[in-house]
Amino acid sequence: MLTKAVLMRVLRVLLVLLALGFCAYSLVSQWDDTVRAFEQMSWPTLLGAFATGLAGLFAWMLGWRTYLAGLGSPLPVRATFRISNISQLGKYVPGKVWALVTQIEMTREHKVPALRSFSSTLLAVATSCACGLAMAAVTLPLTSDAALERYWWLFLLAPVMLAALHPTIVTWCLNTALKLVRRPPLEHPVGLGTTLVAVAWTLAGWALFGVHTWLLCQAVGGDGAGLYFQAAGAYALAFVVGLLVFIAPGGIGAREAILVMVLGPVLPAGGPIVVALASRVVLTLADLAGAGVAFLMGRGRRAAAPGTAESVDRDEPVQDEDTEEGVTSTST
């Protein structure tokens, strides 16, 4: 058991180093363009975009934590913050699965069954996509006739995805998937209250990312009463499309293309690409900052001497003795 724990820790470190390498490459490869983009913006604007980006990530983390608790594995905010911020570096590695794998392994350290962790993440991603499309459907078509003509289909897709988040549908889908892989059904189906709270946190995150994009749009000359709605809808649509592009790490390329296309009619010439580049860099730095704080939190826990009062991990959840522990032991 000790050997396996050490191996998983080494693999996690290697994955983080690989993710940092991809982050560094994405920043360096566009260095000249990024410097020119930043030169058009003030430090208060960039700091505001950075702060709202961090806040948006934190809100999404609380949405995932809500689902995890609703499925029967509540975790303290500190533990959830550490798991979420370290594992999310995996999204910068091509393939999209590394963040999920790291997250599952880290939640196992807190006695969370692997299938429960997977289910909570699946629900969080589905909620993020549904709420993002709903945000785009509400904002983009109402800002201009051109947007209404181009994005009318969002009106049809967003309500369908939001309706699919109903606990009855979610429970049926998850139990069907578990049956197909010969696993027991969920012991703690997600309730309506849990879903509503998770949706609220997710929408709060989208609103904050809208502020993030709006600040950058203002910095390049955007104005008008509808600019926030256009910026929020543009980022929501761009993020969802980037998420669906499986190969691109962190949605690189796809997200920027959608931002440029949607923001083109409302920003001065050259402004959309500046916003897209600045947003990518600022949010990458926000991810790195969150991961850095999470690593420092982990070092602080290991620094306490074993057996002392300080070494008691306040993040340790109550032992969850359910039948899914057997599932955990067979997961990879």
VOTOR-800968 format. One line per 8 residues: number of its first residue (from 1); their letters; for each residue x, y, z of C-alpha. Coordinates in steps of 0.5 Angstrom, whole numbers, plus 500, padded with zeros to 3 digits. Layout:
NUM	a	X/Y/Z  ...
END
This chain:
1	mltkavlm	500/500/500  506/505/502  509/503/495  503/505/491  502/511/495  509/513/493  508/511/486  502/515/485
9	rvlrvllv	505/521/489  511/521/484  506/520/478  502/526/480  508/530/481  511/528/474  504/530/471  504/537/474
17	llalgfca	511/538/472  508/536/465  502/541/465  507/547/467  511/545/461  505/546/457  503/552/460  510/555/459
25	yslvsqwd	510/553/452  503/556/451  506/563/454  512/563/451  510/561/444  505/568/444  510/572/448  511/578/443
33	dtvrafeq	503/578/441  502/578/449  506/583/451  503/588/445  496/586/448  498/588/455  501/594/453  494/596/451
41	mswptllg	492/595/458  493/598/465  495/594/471  488/596/475  485/592/469  489/586/469  489/586/476  481/586/476
49	afatglag	481/581/470  486/576/474  482/577/481  475/576/477  478/570/474  480/567/481  473/568/484  470/565/478
57	lfawmlgw	474/559/479  473/559/486  465/559/485  466/553/480  470/549/485  464/550/490  459/548/485  463/541/484
65	rtylaglg	464/541/492  456/541/492  455/535/488  461/531/491  457/532/498  450/531/495  453/524/493  455/522/500
73	splpvrat	462/525/500  462/532/503  469/535/504  472/541/507  473/547/503  480/547/504  481/540/502  476/541/496
81	frisnisq	481/547/494  487/543/494  484/538/490  481/542/485  487/547/484  492/542/483  488/537/479  486/542/474
89	lgkyvpgk	493/543/472  492/537/468  487/540/463  493/543/460  496/537/458  493/534/451  487/529/452  483/532/457
97	vwalvtqi	483/526/462  489/528/466  485/533/470  480/528/472  485/522/473  489/527/478  482/529/481  480/522/483
105	emtrehkv	486/520/486  487/526/490  480/525/493  481/518/494  486/520/500  480/523/503  476/516/503  472/518/497
113	palrsfss	470/512/492  473/513/485  466/512/482  463/518/486  469/522/485  468/521/477  460/522/478  461/529/481
121	tllavats	466/531/476  461/529/470  456/533/474  460/539/475  462/539/467  455/538/465  452/543/469  458/548/467
129	cacglama	456/547/459  449/547/460  449/554/464  455/557/459  450/555/454  444/558/457  448/565/459  450/565/451
137	avtlplts	443/564/449  440/569/454  446/575/452  448/574/445  442/574/441  439/580/445  445/584/444  445/585/436
145	daaleryw	441/583/430  447/579/427  448/575/434  440/573/434  441/571/427  448/567/428  446/564/435  439/563/435
153	wlfllapv	440/555/436  442/557/443  435/558/445  433/551/443  440/547/446  440/551/452  433/549/455  434/542/453
161	mlaalhpt	441/541/457  438/545/463  432/540/464  437/534/463  440/537/470  434/535/473  435/530/479  431/524/476
169	ivtwclnt	434/524/469  441/525/472  440/519/477  437/515/471  443/516/467  448/515/472  445/509/474  445/506/467
177	alklvrrp	452/508/466  454/504/473  449/498/471  453/498/464  460/497/467  457/492/473  457/497/479  452/498/484
185	plehpvgl	447/504/483  448/510/487  447/510/494  446/517/495  442/520/489  443/528/487  437/531/490  434/538/487
193	gttlvava	436/542/493  444/540/491  443/541/484  440/548/485  446/550/489  451/547/484  447/551/479  447/557/483
201	wtlagwal	455/557/484  456/555/477  452/561/474  456/566/479  462/563/476  460/565/469  458/572/471  465/573/474
209	fgvhtwll	468/571/468  463/575/464  466/581/468  473/578/467  472/579/459  468/585/460  474/589/463  479/587/458
217	cqavggdg	474/589/452  473/596/456  481/596/456  481/596/448  476/601/447  469/597/447  463/601/450  456/601/450
225	aglyfqaa	450/599/455  450/592/452  458/590/452  458/586/459  452/582/456  456/581/449  463/579/453  459/574/458
233	gayalafv	456/571/452  462/571/448  466/568/454  461/562/455  460/560/448  468/560/447  469/556/453  464/551/452
241	vgllvfia	467/550/445  474/550/447  472/544/452  469/540/447  475/540/443  478/534/446  485/535/443  487/542/445
249	pggigare	489/543/452  485/548/455  481/549/449  487/553/446  486/556/439  478/554/439  477/559/445  480/564/442
257	ailvmvlg	477/563/435  470/564/438  472/570/442  475/573/436  469/571/432  463/574/437  467/580/439  469/582/432
265	pvlpaggp	462/586/431  463/590/438  470/592/439  475/596/434  479/593/429  484/588/432  481/589/439  478/582/439
273	ivvalasr	485/578/438  488/582/444  482/581/449  483/573/447  490/573/448  490/577/455  484/573/457  488/566/456
281	vvltladl	494/569/459  491/572/465  487/566/467  493/561/466  496/565/471  490/565/475  490/557/475  498/557/476
289	agagvafl	497/562/482  491/557/485  495/551/484  501/554/488  497/556/494  494/549/494  501/546/494  503/551/500
297	mgrgrraa	497/548/503  500/541/502  507/543/505  504/546/511  500/540/513  506/535/512  511/540/516  507/538/522
305	apgtaesv	510/533/526  506/526/527  502/525/533  502/533/535  496/537/535  498/541/529  499/534/525  491/533/526
313	drdepvqd	489/534/519  482/538/519  480/536/512  480/529/514  472/527/513  468/522/517  470/515/515  465/513/510
321	edteegvt	463/506/510  459/504/504  459/499/499  463/503/494  469/502/498  470/496/494  469/499/488  475/504/490
329	stst	480/498/491  479/496/484  479/503/480  486/505/477
END
